[in-house]
Amino acid sequence: MKFPARNQIVAQKIPTAAATSWLLALLFFMLTAGVQDTLAAEDNIDHLISNGGYMIEDSSGRHRYRADDLFVPASTMKVLTSLIALELLSPEYRFETHFFLDSQANLYIKGYGDPLLTSANILEIGKKLAGMGITKLRSLCLDDSVFSLNGETASDENSANSYDAPNGALAVNFNAVPILVGKNGKVSSAEPETPLLPLMKQIGSGLAPGSYRLNINMLPPEADKSPTLRYAGELLTAQLQKAGITIQHPFKKENTPGSLKPVFIHQSPAPLEEIVRECLKYSNNFIANQLFLTCGLQAYGFPATWDKGRQTFGNYAMTSLGLPKEVLIVMDGAGLSRQNRVSPAALIQILGRFKPFATLLKQYESIPLKSGTLTGVYCYAGYFPQNDTLIPFALLLNQPENTRKQLLKELQARVPIGDTGIPLARLDKR
């Protein structure tokens, strides 16, 4: 079709009523066409979701699907755990472990849930005690009474994997045991800072050659101590002896007498804000649930229990976030339990409150993001950067097909974020 040149167009007068009808018709067409385009764009991703939902908190409010339905969140639950810990305990909070000495030279060690009682830090504790003149001990008395967990763990699987490790008031090395088994069957420690312990030989005797990091619950419980407490006792004994402290008798489980005062209080070398950063970076389940239990302890007093943690999180969600109990079910702080539930809309509200701490999330190029993965559970929660703002998004898939990368790419394309792209091939490498 050939259009006339501008100077060939003949002006015509349109009657007023007709003009009005014509304009209204044109406006209706433009509006409905826009809506149809939006619906079609969203329809293009329907094939990626068999059971899941998503939401983007942008100004249009259009990008949401099953946003009020509940789904298993997996490790995206750690965003809520981090938020509550930072607000309830403060970013500067430091975990403590208390040491007491009685008149018979028994050293009582009372744990308060420090997740960073590692081999290296325990050796430093031993050096400080030796520097105080504490060089000869009758025995070590281990006090884990601050937590009362009754053998319950967060995981539904209770596997040998280190990510299923149990929690405790006095726990070492994230309750994960580094074991190296040689081709000749010889067992040694898989890391230089951790000495070879008797429990490593016991666990390693049944393993094929290789390097392992195993859940301490690989050990059977004993009548007088849990695997967690045995690990703590063996490592504390070895590291204190390495620091020059002699110990006459084996360690034992025993609560600290109320009459004793601490001779030394060890503070975690990192404040809570840095612990949270590491927790989110490595998706550390042990740390997340130490925070979960400590929040319950802070809110409801001694001892810490799983129920106190759950009650604390439920109350926080209602009072601080304004979330009704129907949109959030919290069983643990790491997202290990498949009984956890959250809606995309509730997760968006959590992310909105977490914005001041968004830099603690692991950065995937320009996008702060937390992933969550269980078998049949594939989730993302984070922020799309746009100019100087952060746009929260939540993507929860509870389905056999892991389509979260493709879906995230499609959702990202619906938000104008300038040139801040993300190579999605990197997202599933953890």
C-alpha positions in Angstrom: 0.0 0.0 0.0 1.3 3.4 -1.0 0.7 6.2 1.6 0.3 9.8 0.4 3.0 12.3 0.9 2.4 14.7 3.8 1.4 17.6 1.5 -1.1 15.4 -0.2 -3.2 14.5 2.9 -6.6 16.1 2.7 -7.9 17.3 6.1 -11.4 16.1 6.9 -13.8 17.2 9.6 -15.0 14.4 11.9 -18.3 15.0 13.6 -17.9 15.4 17.4 -20.0 12.4 18.5 -18.2 10.2 16.0 -14.9 11.5 17.1 -15.7 10.6 20.7 -16.7 7.1 19.8 -13.7 6.6 17.6 -11.3 7.7 20.4 -12.9 5.5 23.0 -12.7 2.5 20.6 -9.1 3.3 20.0 -8.3 3.6 23.7 -10.1 0.3 24.5 -8.2 -1.4 21.7 -4.8 -0.1 23.1 -5.6 -1.1 26.7 -6.9 -4.6 25.8 -4.0 -5.2 23.5 -1.6 -4.3 26.3 -3.3 -6.7 28.7 -3.4 -9.5 26.1 0.3 -9.0 25.4 1.1 -9.2 29.1 -1.0 -12.3 29.6 0.6 -13.9 26.5 4.1 -13.1 27.9 3.3 -14.8 31.2 1.7 -17.7 29.3 5.0 -18.3 27.6 6.5 -19.6 30.9 3.6 -21.8 31.9 5.3 -24.9 30.5 8.2 -24.4 32.9 6.0 -24.8 36.0 4.1 -28.0 36.9 4.0 -27.2 40.6 5.3 -23.9 41.8 4.8 -20.2 42.1 6.6 -16.9 41.8 6.3 -13.2 42.5 8.3 -10.0 41.6 7.7 -6.9 43.7 7.7 -4.4 40.9 5.4 -1.4 40.3 3.2 -3.2 37.9 2.1 -5.9 40.2 1.5 -8.2 37.2 4.3 -10.7 37.7 2.9 -13.2 40.1 1.7 -16.8 39.8 0.2 -18.8 42.7 1.9 -16.1 44.9 -0.3 -17.0 47.9 0.1 -20.7 47.8 2.4 -22.6 50.1 5.5 -24.4 48.9 8.6 -26.1 50.5 11.3 -23.3 50.5 14.5 -25.4 51.1 17.5 -23.1 51.9 15.7 -19.9 50.9 14.5 -20.2 54.5 17.9 -19.1 55.6 17.0 -15.5 54.5 14.3 -15.4 57.2 16.7 -17.0 59.8 19.4 -14.5 59.0 16.9 -11.6 59.3 15.5 -12.7 62.7 19.0 -13.4 64.1 20.3 -10.0 63.0 17.4 -8.1 64.4 16.9 -10.1 67.6 20.5 -10.6 68.5 22.1 -7.6 66.7 24.8 -7.7 64.0 27.6 -7.2 66.6 26.5 -10.2 68.7 29.2 -12.7 69.5 28.7 -16.3 70.7 30.4 -17.3 73.9 31.9 -20.5 75.5 32.5 -20.3 79.3 35.3 -22.1 81.2 35.2 -22.8 84.9 37.9 -24.3 87.2 37.0 -26.1 90.5 39.3 -26.8 93.5 40.2 -30.3 92.2 41.5 -28.8 88.9 38.5 -30.0 86.9 37.8 -27.7 83.9 34.2 -27.2 83.1 33.4 -26.1 79.6 29.9 -24.8 79.1 28.8 -24.2 75.5 26.3 -21.5 74.4 25.9 -22.6 70.8 29.0 -21.0 69.2 29.0 -22.4 65.6 32.7 -21.4 65.1 34.3 -23.8 67.7 36.7 -25.1 65.1 40.0 -26.9 65.6 42.0 -23.7 65.0 39.9 -21.7 67.5 40.1 -24.4 70.1 43.9 -24.5 69.9 43.9 -20.7 70.5 41.7 -21.2 73.5 44.2 -23.8 74.8 47.0 -21.4 74.4 45.2 -18.7 76.3 44.3 -21.0 79.2 48.0 -22.2 79.3 49.1 -18.5 79.4 46.8 -18.0 82.4 48.8 -20.7 84.2 46.2 -23.5 83.7 48.6 -26.3 82.6 47.5 -29.3 84.7 44.0 -30.6 84.8 42.3 -33.5 86.4 39.6 -33.8 83.8 37.4 -32.0 81.3 33.7 -31.7 82.2 31.5 -31.0 79.2 28.3 -29.0 79.8 25.9 -28.9 76.9 22.8 -28.1 79.1 22.1 -24.8 77.4 20.4 -26.7 74.5 17.8 -29.4 75.2 17.2 -31.1 71.8 16.4 -34.6 73.0 18.0 -36.2 70.0 15.8 -34.3 67.5 17.5 -33.1 64.3 16.3 -30.7 61.6 16.8 -33.0 58.7 14.2 -35.5 57.5 16.9 -37.6 55.9 19.4 -38.1 58.7 22.0 -39.1 56.2 25.8 -39.4 56.6 26.3 -36.2 54.7 27.8 -33.3 56.6 24.8 -31.0 55.7 22.6 -33.2 57.9 24.9 -32.8 60.9 23.1 -32.4 64.3 23.2 -29.2 66.4 24.3 -28.7 70.0 25.3 -26.2 72.6 28.9 -27.5 72.7 29.7 -28.7 69.2 32.9 -28.6 67.2 33.8 -28.3 63.5 30.2 -27.9 62.5 29.7 -31.5 63.7 31.4 -32.7 60.5 34.3 -35.1 60.7 37.2 -34.8 58.1 38.5 -38.3 57.4 41.1 -39.5 54.8 41.3 -43.2 54.1 44.4 -44.3 52.2 44.6 -47.2 49.7 46.1 -49.3 52.4 43.2 -48.6 54.7 45.1 -46.3 56.9 42.9 -43.6 58.4 44.1 -40.0 59.0 42.6 -36.6 59.3 41.6 -34.9 56.0 42.6 -31.4 57.2 45.9 -30.3 58.8 44.4 -28.3 61.6 42.4 -31.2 62.9 44.3 -34.0 64.7 43.6 -37.7 64.2 41.0 -38.6 66.8 39.9 -42.1 68.0 36.4 -41.5 66.6 37.9 -41.0 63.2 39.5 -44.4 63.3 36.2 -45.9 64.4 34.3 -44.3 61.5 37.0 -44.7 58.9 37.5 -48.4 59.5 34.5 -49.2 57.4 35.1 -46.8 54.6 36.6 -47.3 51.1 39.7 -45.2 50.2 39.0 -41.6 49.7 38.5 -38.2 51.4 35.3 -37.6 53.5 33.5 -35.0 55.5 30.9 -36.9 57.4 28.0 -36.2 59.8 29.1 -37.0 63.4 25.9 -39.0 63.8 27.8 -41.8 61.9 28.8 -42.7 65.4 26.3 -44.6 67.5 25.3 -42.8 70.7 26.8 -43.9 74.0 25.0 -44.2 77.3 26.8 -41.3 78.9 27.3 -39.0 75.9 26.0 -38.2 72.4 28.2 -38.3 69.3 28.3 -34.5 69.4 29.6 -34.4 72.9 32.1 -37.2 72.2 33.5 -35.2 69.2 33.8 -32.1 71.3 35.5 -34.0 74.1 38.1 -35.7 71.9 38.9 -32.6 70.0 39.1 -30.3 73.1 41.4 -32.9 74.8 43.7 -33.1 71.8 44.0 -29.4 71.2 44.4 -28.4 74.9 47.2 -31.0 75.2 48.8 -29.6 72.0 48.8 -26.2 73.7 50.8 -27.6 76.6 48.0 -28.6 79.1 48.2 -32.1 80.7 44.9 -33.8 81.4 44.9 -36.7 83.8 41.5 -38.4 83.3 39.2 -38.8 80.3 36.5 -36.2 79.7 33.0 -36.6 80.9 29.6 -35.0 80.6 28.7 -33.0 83.7 26.8 -29.8 84.3 28.7 -26.8 85.8 28.1 -26.2 89.5 26.2 -23.0 90.1 28.8 -21.9 92.7 31.6 -21.6 90.1 32.5 -18.4 88.3 34.1 -18.4 84.8 37.9 -18.2 84.8 37.8 -17.5 81.0 35.1 -16.6 78.5 35.8 -17.2 74.9 34.1 -15.0 72.4 33.6 -16.1 68.8 36.2 -14.5 66.6 33.6 -13.2 64.2 30.5 -11.0 65.0 27.1 -12.3 64.0 27.0 -10.3 60.8 30.0 -12.1 59.4 28.7 -15.5 60.6 25.5 -14.8 58.7 27.5 -13.9 55.6 29.4 -17.2 55.7 26.2 -19.1 56.4 24.5 -17.6 53.3 27.6 -17.9 51.2 28.1 -21.6 51.9 24.4 -22.4 52.7 25.6 -23.9 56.0 22.8 -25.8 57.6 24.6 -26.2 60.9 25.2 -22.5 61.4 21.6 -21.6 60.3 20.1 -23.9 63.0 22.5 -22.8 65.7 21.1 -19.3 64.9 17.5 -20.6 65.0 18.0 -22.3 68.4 19.8 -19.2 69.8 17.0 -16.9 68.8 14.6 -19.2 70.7 16.9 -19.1 73.6 17.1 -15.3 73.5 13.3 -15.0 73.3 12.2 -17.6 75.9 15.3 -18.4 78.1 17.2 -21.5 78.9 17.3 -24.1 77.6 17.1 -23.7 73.9 14.7 -26.1 72.2 13.3 -26.6 68.7 9.8 -25.6 69.8 11.1 -22.3 71.3 12.8 -21.5 68.0 9.6 -22.3 66.1 7.5 -20.1 68.4 10.0 -17.3 68.1 9.9 -17.4 64.3 6.1 -17.6 64.3 5.7 -14.6 66.6 8.3 -12.6 64.7 6.5 -13.2 61.4 3.2 -12.0 62.8 4.3 -9.1 64.9 7.3 -7.7 62.8 6.3 -8.7 59.3 2.6 -8.7 59.6 2.3 -12.2 58.1 -0.6 -14.4 59.2 0.4 -17.9 60.4 -1.3 -19.4 57.4 1.4 -18.2 54.9 4.4 -19.5 56.8 5.3 -22.7 58.6 8.7 -22.9 60.1 10.1 -26.2 61.5 13.8 -25.3 61.3 16.1 -22.4 60.3 18.1 -24.1 57.6 15.2 -25.3 55.4 16.2 -28.9 55.8 12.7 -30.0 56.9 10.2 -30.7 54.2 7.5 -29.6 56.6 8.6 -26.0 56.1 6.2 -23.9 54.0 6.1 -20.4 52.7 4.3 -18.5 50.0 6.1 -16.4 47.3 4.2 -13.4 48.6 5.4 -14.0 52.2 8.9 -14.5 51.0 8.7 -11.2 49.1 7.7 -9.5 52.4 10.7 -11.1 54.2 13.0 -10.0 51.4 11.6 -6.5 51.7 12.6 -6.4 55.4 16.0 -8.0 54.6 17.0 -5.2 52.1 19.4 -3.5 54.6 21.3 -6.8 54.8 21.2 -7.7 51.1 24.9 -7.3 50.7 25.3 -10.4 52.9 23.8 -12.5 50.2 26.2 -14.2 47.8 26.5 -12.1 44.6 26.0 -13.7 41.2 27.4 -10.8 39.2 25.0 -8.0 40.0 22.3 -10.0 41.6 22.1 -10.9 45.4 20.6 -14.4 45.4 19.9 -17.3 47.7 19.2 -20.7 46.2 17.3 -23.6 47.8 17.6 -27.2 46.7 16.2 -30.5 47.9 15.1 -33.4 45.7 12.1 -32.1 43.8 12.6 -28.6 45.3 14.2 -25.8 43.3 14.0 -22.2 44.6 15.5 -18.8 44.2 15.0 -15.7 46.4 16.8 -12.4 46.0 16.8 -9.0 44.3 16.9 -7.7 40.7 18.9 -4.5 40.8 17.3 -1.6 39.0 19.2 1.7 39.2 19.6 2.4 42.9 16.9 0.1 44.1 16.5 -3.6 44.7 13.4 -5.4 43.4 12.7 -8.6 45.5 11.7 -11.7 43.7 10.7 -15.2 44.9 10.6 -18.4 42.9 9.5 -21.6 44.5 9.3 -24.8 42.5 8.2 -28.1 44.1 8.3 -30.4 41.1 10.5 -33.0 39.5 11.8 -30.8 36.7 14.4 -28.2 37.7 13.5 -25.3 35.4 14.4 -22.5 37.8 17.3 -21.2 35.6 15.1 -20.8 32.6 12.2 -19.4 34.7 14.5 -16.9 36.4 15.8 -15.7 33.0 12.2 -15.2 31.8 11.2 -13.3 34.9 14.3 -11.1 34.8 13.4 -10.1 31.3 10.1 -8.8 32.5 11.8 -6.3 34.8 13.7 -3.4 33.2 17.1 -3.7 34.9 19.2 -1.9 32.4 22.5 -3.6 31.5 22.8 -5.6 34.7 22.7 -9.1 33.3 23.5 -12.5 34.8 25.1 -15.5 33.2 22.5 -18.1 34.4 24.8 -21.0 33.7 26.6 -20.2 36.9 23.6 -20.4 39.2 23.3 -24.1 39.7 26.9 -24.8 40.6 26.3 -25.1 44.3 
